[in-house]
Amino acid sequence: MQPILYTGAMDAETLYLMDELVHAERVVLGCWKCMRGTLDGIPVVIVRTNQGMANAAASTALAIERFSPCAVINQGTSGGHAPELHRGDIVIGSRVINMTAVRTPDRARGTGIDMDNAQPRGLEIANTEPGDGRKMTEFLPDTALLEAAKQVAWSEGRVVSGTIGSGDIWNNELDRIHWLHTNWGTMTEEMEAAACAQICAAYEIPFLGVRILSNTALHGESFDEATGLACQKFARAVIAQYCVNK
């Protein structure tokens, strides 16, 4: 059986899964921490991508080349955008976008900044064929992974499906958060999911992004690293359900 690849940016998002591995083996994967073994009888690979889009893309591509996973689940902590969500709530990514990949309108010097008319910029999906690759402005999850996530029984917080926004940015401006939520539908923001999804699209590998709210400026709830443990447990349950469904 091909392994399932879990990715997370920090120790707080990967150590629990690594510690739970049976027949654990540390693997050299460039400069990224990587472990493989089994979880609940399922072969898995766990990669700590480190933070940011470049790290996430590079480590995901290396892991796909090395291990040929049958599916990828990118999970971890995030900051809230939706007013109804609080720290500890989970967002299953029914859509992932790169919220920092935009094309701004033409405006003369001194006429200000116009975010309302900025358009999401299509991201190129790599391929070996002549010519440019296809462009994508959003990344949709694999339907079987999404359904498995929706089936997980979870009592530690609210679970919703919605848009995960990615980018090398940490937004604390409430007006900007409101704009992103209102105009692009973001429920939460983080720094890796869209990059992982973009690489999975290139390799045509099933993908799902899952994020727990570790903080939300909307409610003055500061970052809590411990939420990373809960998200790992939820992600583990998703894969167990996914394998049962198959």
Secondary structure, DSSP 8 states (H G I E B T S, - for coil): ---EEEEESSGGGTHHHHHH-EEEEE--BTTBEEEEEEETTEEEEEEE--SSHHHHHHHHHHHHHHH--SEEEEEEEEEE-STT--TT-EEEEEEEEETT-EE-----TTS---GGG-EE--EE---SSSS---EES-B---HHHHHHHHH----SS-EEEEEEEE-S-----HHHHHHHHHHH-EEEEESSHHHHHHHHHHHT--EEEEEEEEEBGGGTB---TTHHHHHHHHHHHHHHHHHHH-
